[in-house]
Amino acid sequence: MDSYSIIIKPHVTEKTMNLIDQNNEIAFVVSRKANKNSIKAAFEDLYEEKVERVNTHITPRGEKVAYIKLVEPEMAEEVAVKIGVF
């Protein structure tokens, strides 16, 4: 799978907006078939930022959401501004 088929869209809720400011994490809806390593590689390929860790869960709606914590401080906010979330 290529990077664009792994990372589908940003996941924007009140909780994820707080995570951007407080924990330097950004959330995306990802492909159900993607694993943490492929999500990390796809994010680093698309946004050229280093990823510290990836946590995933499946919502009651059946979407897989990845919470991506970045290495550089305050970079989640810059990525959010770049993609138009902030």
C-alpha positions as CSV (number, residue, x, y, z in Angstrom):
1,M,0.0,0.0,0.0
2,D,1.2,3.5,-0.7
3,S,1.2,6.3,1.9
4,Y,-2.0,7.9,0.6
5,S,-4.0,4.7,0.9
6,I,-2.8,4.2,4.5
7,I,-3.5,7.6,5.9
8,I,-7.1,8.6,4.9
9,K,-8.0,11.8,6.7
10,P,-7.4,13.8,9.9
11,H,-9.6,12.8,12.8
12,V,-10.8,16.1,14.3
13,T,-12.6,16.1,17.7
14,E,-12.4,18.2,20.8
15,K,-10.2,15.5,22.4
16,T,-7.8,15.3,19.4
17,M,-7.5,19.1,19.3
18,N,-6.4,19.0,23.0
19,L,-3.9,16.3,22.2
20,I,-2.2,18.5,19.6
21,D,-1.6,21.2,22.2
22,Q,-0.8,19.2,25.3
23,N,0.8,15.9,24.1
24,N,2.3,16.8,20.7
25,E,0.0,14.1,19.2
26,I,-2.1,14.2,16.0
27,A,-4.9,11.8,15.1
28,F,-5.7,10.3,11.6
29,V,-8.3,7.9,10.3
30,V,-6.2,5.1,8.7
31,S,-6.8,2.0,6.7
32,R,-8.1,-1.0,8.7
33,K,-5.4,-3.2,7.1
34,A,-2.5,-0.9,8.2
35,N,-0.3,-1.8,11.1
36,K,1.6,0.6,13.4
37,N,4.9,0.3,11.4
38,S,3.2,1.0,8.1
39,I,1.3,4.0,9.6
40,K,4.6,5.4,11.0
41,A,6.4,5.0,7.7
42,A,3.5,6.6,5.8
43,F,3.3,9.6,8.1
44,E,7.1,10.1,7.9
45,D,6.9,9.9,4.1
46,L,4.0,12.3,3.7
47,Y,4.8,14.9,6.3
48,E,8.6,14.5,6.7
49,E,8.5,14.5,10.5
50,K,9.9,11.9,12.9
51,V,7.4,9.8,14.8
52,E,8.0,8.7,18.4
53,R,5.1,6.2,18.7
54,V,1.8,5.2,17.2
55,N,-1.3,4.0,19.1
56,T,-4.4,2.8,17.3
57,H,-7.9,1.8,18.1
58,I,-11.1,1.0,16.2
59,T,-14.1,3.3,16.9
60,P,-17.7,2.0,17.3
61,R,-18.3,3.3,13.8
62,G,-15.7,0.8,12.4
63,E,-13.0,3.4,11.6
64,K,-9.4,2.7,12.7
65,V,-7.9,5.8,14.3
66,A,-4.1,6.3,14.8
67,Y,-2.7,8.6,17.4
68,I,0.7,9.7,16.3
69,K,3.1,11.2,18.8
70,L,5.9,13.3,17.2
71,V,9.5,13.5,18.4
72,E,10.0,17.3,17.9
73,P,8.2,19.5,20.4
74,E,5.3,21.6,19.0
75,M,5.5,19.8,15.6
76,A,2.0,18.4,15.8
77,E,0.7,22.0,15.8
78,E,2.7,22.8,12.7
79,V,1.5,19.7,10.9
80,A,-2.1,20.5,11.9
81,V,-1.7,24.0,10.5
82,K,-0.2,22.7,7.3
83,I,-3.1,20.3,6.6
84,G,-5.7,22.9,7.6
85,V,-7.0,21.4,10.9
86,F,-5.9,24.4,13.1
